[in-house]
Amino acid sequence: PDGLGSCDLYMADFVGADFINIRNLGPFVNSDAWDSHPSLSPDGKTLYFASNRKTGFGMTDIYVSHLLEDGTWSPAENLGPTINTVQDEITPFYHKVNNTLYFSSSGHLKNLGGYDIYKARWLEDHWEAPRNVGPLVNSAGNEDYFSIDGQASRLFYASAKNDKETARINQNFDLYSF
């Protein structure tokens, strides 16, 4: 009932075996649109997420919000045209090694399929041009939800490979890791 849009971001505290103190992240993060696919930086102070709000560059863009000292979140900021295109950018994942943002896009160049996974590093004051992570991960289908474990030894992602019989993208995702 406290939602602001068609999908909102919430947080909760995990105590014992229960989630308590469930709360909406508020109007600086959430909008009257769809806000989803959250990814927190390892220190818990930076939140990346996808949204289809009208202020974006494309259909769905990646935004960032920072945790303030008073425990509230700063107003969400669009990551700009280096990361976002006129198409969709979704499922961000920030990894502390080299300050790297991984995300899925259907609008960047050198795309192998529907949604491919790209990476871009934060270079002190700007994002470098995103690079496709390549054909060992990306296929002619859709790849999303990239993640790296806490020890940086395994990566995980979801893939809906092309159906060879129908030449259409399968809508059933499988999980992959290496």
Sequence and secondary structure as in RCSB ss.txt:
>XXXX:A:sequence
PDGLGSCDLYMADFVGADFINIRNLGPFVNSDAWDSHPSLSPDGKTLYFASNRKTGFGMTDIYVSHLLEDGTWSP
AENLGPTINTVQDEITPFYHKVNNTLYFSSSGHLKNLGGYDIYKARWLEDHWEAPRNVGPLVNSAGNEDYFSIDG
QASRLFYASAKNDKETARINQNFDLYSF
>XXXX:A:secstr
    SSB  EEEEEETTEEEEEEE  TTT  SSBEEEEEE TTS EEEEEE  TTSSSSBEEEEEEB TTS B  
 EE  TTT  SSBEEEEEEETGGGEEEEEESSSSS  SSSEEEEEEB SSSB   EE  TTT  SSEEEEEEE T
TSS EEEEEE EETTTTEE S  EEEE 
